[in-house]
Amino acid sequence: MIPLVFPTEKFRWVPISKIDQEDDTYAFGDPWRQSPPLLQSIRAWSVLHPVVLKPVRSKYQIISGRKRIRTAARQGINIRKVPAWLVPAHWPVTDAIRFWLSENRTDRELSIPEKSRVVRRLLDLKVPPSSIVDDYFPLMDLQPSEALVEALAGVVSVPAPLLRYLAEKDCPLRRYADFVGLDEDSVSFLQKLTEGLSPTLNDLDKIVTELLELSRKEDVPPSIIAESLKLEEGLAPPIQDAPAVLSSLMARLRERRYPELVRRLKKKKDLSRGLDLPSGTAVSWDPSLEQPGIDIRLHIQTPEQLKRAADKIGSDQNRQIIEQLLSDE
Amino acid sequence: MQSLFPVTHILLDESARELPTVRHWTDAFPHVPTTVLGEGETPDERLRALGVPPNKTVFFLTRSKGGLVKQCPGRTDHYVCCGLQTLDPSENCSMACSYCFLQSYLTNRYTVVQMDYPALTEEVRQVVSARPDRLFRFCTGELSDSLSLDPITRFSRHIVPFFSALPNALLELKTKTSRIENLRGLSHGGRTVVSWSLNPPAIIQREENGCAPLPERLAAARDAASAGYKTAFHFDPLIHYTGCHSDYSRVLDDLFATVPVESIAWISLGTLRITPFMREQIPRVFPKAKVTTEELVRGYDGKLRYLRPIRHGLYSHMLSEIRRKSKGKDVFVYLCMEDAATWKKFFDPAPTTPDELDLMFKDALLKKFPDLK
């Protein structure tokens, strides 16, 4: 890794009005990250730690300190100028990104969406993946693998409301890709779902995967599938029994996604209810239906018990039902 | 017509540099950057240094270090395997089928091509000479398509005549291309089977990217049969969807109308199976693919398959249609990667072990093709 030299020459008090807050060249931080103590501190003491700015035309780009500037600029906080280190206009963007990474990793671990924004920007700047791995990955605590460059670049394609949920749930990198390809209406539905039911990452992943698979199978947007299954039903607050709502929603989705499996399992369950078996007998079958047949399990202790059980299991009624169960294989 | 495969970079193993087969590549691609790898240097290291992304348009020409003859990787304890031997002169495929197991099987992203043809045939010779009682079947289409690179490698010109002289082995060249030009005029001795994987046109168009359309495959099969080659067909994977039964019937109509039944050494049937990793990967890599959208359950080997009743429905349909359309003429059909219970449902006698199936295969082939004795 090439050593980074911070090229600042000047310290200034810069008017907030001269700072271009809309410029997103270095906007890698998660926008949802809140810091109430920062607001209190700025209210009480103003901005103490200098921000880092770069002059671009008649304004200043923010390299570091975006949150401090945003907070200072909030209504009701009477701050007009912030302390700033100014870097030369010619300082390369790629070096400034490395600086941003060094600056931000000191007090916290960067989230996957933040790392993703950095990688996406570097790729836009035509930085080769091998250089991203060598020069930037160590600053993001990532393993040196070019496959990760591709995976990270894809993360920011996940719609923003889900991105926040996934980051907060510590979603592993490889699973972000499961959430790409949703239309706007589906995202809005999923946002309601996450806010109302707070599903686990696994449950959310299952719902999204099945929605997308059904959408591809039926050649319609995922939101149409969600609508046709009336998945939004029960998501209106206040939700009394979130686990029950979630489980009913997933059952509807599963029935649509696996109609044959669900039908056959239900048939087996219904048929097996008619079996008249000795008490303590357990009946089960492979839920994937891959293993043909049914399991009838009974604990026998004496020869008399065996005879009674065999007679009962082999009754005409049971035989008929078992034959029906097997003929459905 | 299929276009020839793209080549963006050639990596040449120092140990293979002097082999005459390397010239096939350097002559065919004079403007493609070629890098010679020194001893101990790996393709990945060099590609990284060159800033070349490793993908299958990068070809690594190397010399075999042995171990290229193997048991078919599909062989597991749970399924009745046909006992095929694989021979891998290349690894990775220039085409891109959405359901292809190579996506989760190969560790190299570039394409590896073995340049030392005599070393490959020597490996085969050693295997077959150890068991003169067996009729071996070797297939070069396991880790690659047998003929997709053949216009450049011309491997068929070496391997087909070699097999013609082996008393107890057959060569299977399995392909989804129509590239049989090099097979013409070769002395094959009836010991090479050229086989095609078949699917309905809609599946070929959506799932088998870069492969020859069905009519081209069948026309190539007809031409191969005219040149005296035995042919074979793989309905593998059979893909389930609404209307699939009638679509597969039409493919069988086309097959039996185009290719003489007398040339058909076997037809295999196998329904779709993918790993859980592929199930995640396929929608990302092939957004139009629909193979993951059907109901799939995990089988004994950890792979995802259709529900048993759906698989049985497909097999039952295909078997009755093959029998009907071949008009009772002898066509050996086998199932790929199915369990003994499924075999028993459709075949009598049914093999229960790979050895039994291997023997059934041998008997059927010798009965239909006495020239193999």
HADDOCK unambig.tbl for C-alpha pairs under 7 A between the chains (distance, minus, plus):
assign (segid A and resid 130 and name CA) (segid B and resid 48 and name CA) 6.79 0.50 0.50
assign (segid A and resid 130 and name CA) (segid B and resid 51 and name CA) 6.90 0.50 0.50
assign (segid A and resid 213 and name CA) (segid B and resid 293 and name CA) 5.23 0.50 0.50
assign (segid A and resid 214 and name CA) (segid B and resid 293 and name CA) 6.56 0.50 0.50
assign (segid A and resid 216 and name CA) (segid B and resid 290 and name CA) 6.66 0.50 0.50
assign (segid A and resid 217 and name CA) (segid B and resid 290 and name CA) 6.05 0.50 0.50
assign (segid A and resid 217 and name CA) (segid B and resid 293 and name CA) 5.59 0.50 0.50
assign (segid A and resid 258 and name CA) (segid B and resid 295 and name CA) 5.44 0.50 0.50
assign (segid A and resid 288 and name CA) (segid B and resid 297 and name CA) 5.76 0.50 0.50
assign (segid A and resid 289 and name CA) (segid B and resid 307 and name CA) 6.86 0.50 0.50
assign (segid A and resid 289 and name CA) (segid B and resid 308 and name CA) 6.80 0.50 0.50
assign (segid A and resid 290 and name CA) (segid B and resid 299 and name CA) 6.38 0.50 0.50
assign (segid A and resid 290 and name CA) (segid B and resid 307 and name CA) 6.86 0.50 0.50
assign (segid A and resid 290 and name CA) (segid B and resid 308 and name CA) 5.97 0.50 0.50
assign (segid A and resid 329 and name CA) (segid B and resid 309 and name CA) 6.12 0.50 0.50
